[in-house]
């Protein structure tokens, strides 16, 4: 008999294992709701509003598993605990946390920084409230990496490694890459600089395939400056030219001339070449040399053996006799024609072709200063007229004569520069 004011509860019972009541077995009406119980399985059943039979409760599975503070879980139908998952009323500790889901599962920190610790107490990663990340320390920027010995960040794709940071145990800043790959720098989404695997630098260009003993800075389409690993005194500057792995100079571009400058052992050399095709070999001509002794050689590569003095100029050009130079005494670098002399002539031996004569007045107040004259064999040419005083250059056979025709004229200082 039900208590007054309460509805009766009728329970249908079964002792058959795994037996579950059907919806028709359990009735819900104004008089009450019927329950079903399986006394073998220890399960209590009811029928919900949709007419589906549900399990309301199951019997206990035995004593609680594990030790103090260990969170209970179902282990094959029995309660169990593990030291890998504990809760002491304040701190939930999970030694291994694995999330397997197709949706985003956030880790929420309601206030303050989120700390990830290792060894129980050591803070490994800090994410502050400004979303700055610190590894090894509190962050001061979006990413801060701290290590007292070797603070570095490593990127690896399975083929090569790229490291940014300090060198091991030091304060030197490094960009470190493994494998024969270039290091490339971009500005405004455009490649600005490249260091190739041979340590050649290209500014606005990919460096050419230079020989291994050259280290080049290549600028734009064709300009470059080079040093050599096998010499401490060689410097090269070139345009539209590089040296390939076999030591051959080759054109970088097509349709433009090539040129290069070299400084070596105190000598300066300039080379030129006609235009050519990219990749083809270059034939350079040594057009100008300033040797270590101070001699300037045009179209020649070495100073004369007959004593060409310093500050002299030797050129190789027109004339049937090839290169012709005077001796030191004949050059007379600082000689002059005597004033008020009756025999104001000076002869240069050994010239049957073309020549260059530069004359300067001995009087610093003179109105004239310099003249550059070319003459041919057998011709006489007046290079300066000072009223009644003429400076005459002429030749007879293989002798070139410079003469002051006025015995009362001022002294004439002169230098002889040889062409041919």
Secondary structure as GFF3:
##gff-version 3
##sequence-region A 1 420
A	DSSP	beta_strand	10	14	.	.	.	ID=ss1
A	DSSP	three_ten_helix	23	25	.	.	.	ID=ss2
A	DSSP	beta_strand	28	29	.	.	.	ID=ss3
A	DSSP	beta_strand	32	38	.	.	.	ID=ss4
A	DSSP	beta_strand	43	47	.	.	.	ID=ss5
A	DSSP	beta_strand	53	58	.	.	.	ID=ss6
A	DSSP	beta_strand	73	75	.	.	.	ID=ss7
A	DSSP	beta_strand	78	80	.	.	.	ID=ss8
A	DSSP	beta_strand	85	87	.	.	.	ID=ss9
A	DSSP	beta_strand	92	94	.	.	.	ID=ss10
A	DSSP	beta_strand	114	118	.	.	.	ID=ss11
A	DSSP	beta_strand	122	127	.	.	.	ID=ss12
A	DSSP	beta_strand	133	135	.	.	.	ID=ss13
A	DSSP	beta_strand	143	145	.	.	.	ID=ss14
A	DSSP	beta_strand	152	156	.	.	.	ID=ss15
A	DSSP	beta_strand	161	166	.	.	.	ID=ss16
A	DSSP	beta_strand	173	177	.	.	.	ID=ss17
A	DSSP	beta_strand	183	187	.	.	.	ID=ss18
A	DSSP	beta_strand	190	195	.	.	.	ID=ss19
A	DSSP	beta_strand	201	203	.	.	.	ID=ss20
A	DSSP	beta_strand	214	219	.	.	.	ID=ss21
A	DSSP	beta_strand	223	228	.	.	.	ID=ss22
A	DSSP	beta_strand	235	239	.	.	.	ID=ss23
A	DSSP	beta_strand	242	243	.	.	.	ID=ss24
A	DSSP	beta_strand	249	250	.	.	.	ID=ss25
A	DSSP	beta_strand	258	264	.	.	.	ID=ss26
A	DSSP	beta_strand	267	273	.	.	.	ID=ss27
A	DSSP	beta_strand	285	290	.	.	.	ID=ss28
A	DSSP	beta_strand	296	298	.	.	.	ID=ss29
A	DSSP	beta_strand	313	315	.	.	.	ID=ss30
A	DSSP	alpha_helix	328	331	.	.	.	ID=ss31
A	DSSP	beta_strand	336	337	.	.	.	ID=ss32
A	DSSP	beta_strand	345	349	.	.	.	ID=ss33
A	DSSP	beta_strand	355	361	.	.	.	ID=ss34
A	DSSP	beta_strand	372	375	.	.	.	ID=ss35
A	DSSP	beta_strand	380	386	.	.	.	ID=ss36
A	DSSP	beta_strand	389	396	.	.	.	ID=ss37
A	DSSP	beta_strand	399	404	.	.	.	ID=ss38
A	DSSP	beta_strand	412	417	.	.	.	ID=ss39
###
